[in-house]
Amino acid sequence: MSLIVKHKNIKRIVFPAFMLSTSFVWGQEAVNDTVKNTKDIEEVVVIGYGKVKKSDLTGSVSSVSAKDLAATPAMNALQALQGRAAGLNIVTAGGAPGAGANVTVRGGSSITQSSDPLYIVDGFQLDNALNVINPNDIESIDVLKGASAIAIYGARGSNGIIVIKTKSGKKGRTVINYNTFMSFDMLSKKLDMLSNPEQYVKYQYELGVLQSKPSAWSNVFDNNLGTDSPGFYSGAFERIANRYGSAAALDWQEKMLGGTGVTQNHNVNVSAGNEKTQAFISYNYNKQDGLLQNFSETRNSLRANITSELYKGVRVDFNTMFTNNSVNGGGAYSGMKKILLQPITGGTLFTQDELFNTQTFPDFSALDSGFDTENPYIETQASTSNKRTRTFVANAGIEFDFLKNFTWRTAGQYSWTNSKSTSFSDQNSRAFLTDPINTGINGNIANAETFRYQITNTLNYNKTFGEKHKVNALIGNEIWYEESEGSSMRLTKFPYPNFGLDDIANATVADKNTDRSSNSLLSYFARVNYNYDNRYLITGTIRADGSSKFAEGSRWGYFPSVAGAWRVSQENFWQGHKIDKIVNDFKLRIEYGVTGNNGVANNLWRTNVLLTDYPINNTQGYPAYVTSTNWGNRDLQWEELRTTNIGVDLAFFNNRIKLTSEWYNNNVSKMLFESVLPVSSGYSRQYQNIGSMRNRGMEFTLNTVNLKSENFRWTTDLNISFNKSKVLSLEDGRQDRQFSVGGSRTGMVTYYATVGEELGDMYGYIYQGVYTTDDFTQNPDGSLTLNPGVVKPATGTPKPGDMKFAADNEAGDQFTRKMQKIGNGTPDFIGGISNNFSYKGFDLAVFMKFSVGNDIYNATKQSLSPYAMFQNVPSEFGNNYYHLIDPNTGQATTNLNRLRELNPDENARLWSLSNANTVNIGYPSSYYVEDGSYLRVAQITLGYSFAKEFLNKVMLTNARIYFTVNNVATITGYSGYDPEVSAASGVTVTPGYDSSTYPRSRSYVLGLNLTF
């Protein structure tokens, strides 16, 4: 049985039925099973400054448990969370150790500013928490999405809130857990590059002749034979065949990425406690080596907490954490094209061994100045980088009950983060080789330090009136303060030999910088929950936030929300009837509220004054003060999100099937925009509250128990999210904003945010193949004339083999370089599906995730287009470019008949190696836009838990061994390394950009879980 999905942007994909969550229960046994899963009904969800039974929720929340996270052996919680929560989209920047990720909830709420959600860990704000917290320490993750859930946090709530609850000690005997795994990472896919030396050298010959560089070609591939030698041109193809027909090729992908990266993880935690006091302590060590040399990540983390009831009704808690993280290689690698473009043969200039082990960049670049791809093997040794980050967090709280129904809590947190980033390029690096005098051996040092504190006071009232009226009320206030400072130095002209950055005394300080900033929030909030007979639920919240990021008079924002829920299944007309046996839980929810965002830099409300030098009588050294080019705005204020959410919760067949569906409408107004000012103002830019946008969508979460017997169980969890954004307004009189990504050598595309359109629109030129001989008439003198009706290029006269772009003028007969929409990087829907099987001591989990309807701008493919000699090209190009060189003469021909003979399938050919095309390939083009839809079998885990009889003999309470394969297989039409990519920083406005991204590996994991 299978399900066939058709979509305008994706070919037919057949989903085997066993992979999909079923909305029905298999077998008669399921219908007759009367055991209710009351544990799920009473599941507790952590919300703002408290927790609530899941059945009493009025807001939109997606939850992920510790069990779900533990099923994914991962370096951090970000990796473990991908695809497991509806409405949460996590796209990693690549597969390098320490690579960052873009996290958005329901599409984010900003265009130019950060769309990162707010992270709350055990009641306190912690930036980048999913990267900082040891995933083994996480008890649960709740993603707050609706107004009722997020308005209580006010500040930055518009981007969604991820609430993390960490593990704590339990009452009872002391329990020791040891979890470990070892992972072996291998390249999951290789790009198909030209690998035949004879084809490669023929391609190089044609490129050299057409670019008037035959001598450079000869220097490398023809033993420096003079171009005036008899038969140099006419005999070139014969000499190539004789010399390279059986030559070996150097596979750079195999050499650089074909090894095995090893990851090892060790985690131990101890839980102990009695009726009064519980304690928990854990330690984690994780070391990941990348596929590339000098790329790795090492993480050490230590965490401890203690909770205690000092007296009856008086409780205290203390929590502390320290993390030390070190990333070599910077967490990303922008040089994949440097691996792919390397020559596959050194010709007569270098042996294959010299080609790999020598920094050949000076030799090749001297022959062709366009050659810009240094030897990656040498460069990854010569240019190194490291970022070390240390984070310390401590929080404590005390709460006490009084007057029977009241609870007061005071809690505070202090966090400190220190990071040091270094990079160093020695005498073998490209930086030294291109500028040995002014730059030479060089390096960078940057230090940053941030500390924060938060103090929260809350008063909670909880009272049941009669038997049906339950009231829970909360009031509180909060103070949050952050201060950061940093310094950096760029150093050049190190002597040789040297001690690197350990001794900079003899280096030259080329640039230096320091900065310091602070910001704070003062907040007041209140919430009331009313529950009548478990049927009617009402929640109202209000929060007021004052931010130092705004000037006096504009600092305060007010964020109210209201939500209601009706548990229809608790009504008398529902219970006791036939429908109650089928649909045993039915709840309707609706909520509306306002949240805010102050996610801009500090002090934008004031205009800074800068010290400069004012020459008098042509003499430097006279200090002067000028205002900065950015004009402060004292009227700058909070960005606002108004959100509406309607939800339905259903449970069927005694909770064997659970379905949650949500519809939401998020409208953002007074957006924080960096606006370009007219030159007449005397300033260049100013932050303003301008523009508005909308995110609207639906989410579905389905959990089923498909089969259940004494020894066998099969469950499925499916989530799917649909989101569509729309830009409602921008600056007065402006219909669009442009965001250019990339460069001429790395692949460049322009994204537009256009009023009335969704975000993620890619703009460029529409590629229509190449000009063929049918497009021309040959004149008696041999010249060519473009036939009537054939689109004319932007400039000049085209030739057969030149790239052809669609007409964009009013007459429809000429290409004028007018930008047109060529794709959109935002998916129509995303999701994940997990199937879990258990039979006696065995367990099997299959997790998949998918994205449908998104385009990817393959800038890597664009950067591999031929623009310089000696560089390799994709095999589809090397085997299929439009030939202009006649092998009989070794020279270019313009004869249409001969060109037809050389290119029998003209319309299927890619462009020629003409000089015109070296310019054309730099244009953003629809040729590089590909369907990024995919279905990925992300993880398969097979485990075995040892029987109790064996455990008792070895003094263990639990022992499990498992084998996991990550990144098993991906069904996609995308030709790049991986369709799950976000190489550009602004994923909200510039999604789906892939430029030289470090490939994602396939990993084979062996793990062990022990409990003593």
Summary of the structure (lengths in Angstrom):
residues: 1012
radius of gyration: 31.8
end to end distance: 44.4
largest distance: 108.8
contacts: 3508
relative contact order: 0.13
helix: 16%
strand: 48%
